[in-house]
Amino acid sequence: MTAKKKKAEGKVECSDMNCPIHGQLPTRGIVLEGVVVSDKMIRTVIVQKNYFIKSGKYERYRTAKSRIPAHNPPCIDAKTGDNVQIEECRKLSKTVSFVVTKKI
């Protein structure tokens, strides 16, 4: 039975070893919340976090953003526009060191 058939039935079985819930991936450190802005990569999403920075010279606040690549396990399957929580883990690839833990 393929993953698409299981998903259509509503039963998604996670066999991903890099899943923090069903696999053996320990999480540690930073916990962030953000919005998924891209899900074009396989099992990876880009999460954007917006925040404010104070400018000392002008005594004003300006907006800034961080775009963080995170592993997206098949049991969570976050899509573009979802609010998610990501947690820091060991390096999974050259750029990925966070994993999606839940949708908010």
C-alpha positions in Angstrom: 0.0 0.0 0.0 1.5 3.4 -1.0 1.7 6.5 1.2 -0.9 8.2 -1.0 -3.5 5.4 -0.4 -2.8 5.5 3.3 -3.2 9.2 3.3 -6.5 9.0 1.4 -7.8 6.5 4.0 -6.8 8.9 6.8 -4.1 6.6 8.2 -0.6 8.0 7.7 2.0 5.6 9.0 5.3 7.4 9.7 8.4 5.3 9.0 10.7 8.2 8.9 13.8 7.7 11.1 14.2 11.5 11.3 10.7 12.1 12.8 10.9 13.4 16.4 7.6 11.6 17.3 7.8 8.2 15.6 11.6 8.1 14.8 14.7 8.4 16.8 15.6 12.1 16.3 16.3 13.9 19.6 15.5 17.6 19.7 17.3 20.2 21.8 17.8 23.9 22.1 15.8 26.5 20.2 12.0 26.2 19.8 10.5 28.6 17.2 7.1 29.3 15.7 6.6 30.5 12.1 4.8 30.3 8.8 5.6 27.8 6.1 6.4 29.8 3.0 7.7 27.0 0.7 7.1 23.2 0.6 8.7 22.6 -2.9 11.5 20.4 -1.6 11.0 16.7 -0.7 10.4 16.4 3.1 11.7 19.9 3.7 9.9 23.2 4.2 11.1 26.8 4.6 9.7 28.5 7.7 9.7 32.2 7.9 9.8 34.0 11.3 9.1 37.8 11.4 10.5 40.0 14.2 11.4 43.6 15.1 14.8 45.1 15.4 15.4 48.4 17.2 17.5 51.0 15.3 19.5 52.9 17.9 20.4 55.8 15.6 16.8 56.5 14.6 15.1 55.2 17.7 12.6 53.3 15.7 11.7 49.6 15.1 12.1 47.9 11.7 10.8 44.5 10.6 13.1 41.7 9.8 12.7 38.1 8.8 14.5 34.8 9.1 13.9 31.9 6.6 14.8 28.6 8.2 14.8 25.3 6.3 13.3 22.5 8.4 12.7 18.8 8.0 9.0 18.0 7.4 8.1 14.4 8.5 5.3 12.7 6.5 3.1 12.3 9.6 2.9 16.1 10.0 3.0 17.1 6.3 3.0 20.9 6.7 1.9 22.9 3.6 2.4 26.5 2.5 0.6 28.9 4.8 0.5 26.6 7.9 1.6 27.9 11.2 4.1 25.4 12.7 6.4 24.9 15.6 10.0 23.9 14.8 12.7 22.6 17.2 16.5 22.5 16.8 18.1 19.1 16.2 21.3 17.7 14.9 22.4 18.5 11.4 20.3 16.6 8.9 22.0 18.0 5.8 24.1 21.0 4.8 21.4 23.5 5.6 18.8 21.7 7.6 19.2 21.6 11.4 15.5 22.1 12.5 12.5 19.7 12.4 8.8 20.5 12.3 7.2 19.1 15.5 3.6 20.2 15.2 1.1 22.4 13.4 -0.4 25.3 15.4 
